[in-house]
């Protein structure tokens, strides 16, 4: 059986696509999950022991596409009053950022490709709990990716919840 040039190109394109998508997933896991943050923020303390709701710090989840992280002044709204913890090394780092007027350059734990459109607002409005994608953050000392947000993961969730699955729902 003779394979035509068109079939060869199609096979090459499929293999290249798999490598690109697979490469993104691997890069996402290696680069973004394992970088140490500039401040070792204890999610287990804030979301767990203190029971601070995710949306209190990640305000973009309610009215925006990106969850976002609080600014240094927003962190200091609480931390300026807590004299008992001001001697802790990570709080000292926060105070240094505040004193110097510098933003904290956090590393993204969840990094989606540029061609993907995701809105936290739409998912929160539908009643999804943050833990469905992010895992039990209230138990994590260091935030780690609980689920890799691959296309398959998202499509399975959309199908299960009777959400749109056409390409333009998630792709720019």
Secondary structure, DSSP 8 states (H G I E B T S, - for coil): ----HHHHHHHHHHHHHHHHHHHHHHHIIIIIHS---SS---HIIIIIIS---HHHH-GGGTSSSS-----HHHHHHHHTT-GGGTTSHHHHHHHHHHHHT-------SS---TTB---HHHHHHTT--THHHH--GGG-SS---SS---HHHHHHHHHHTT---SHHHHB-
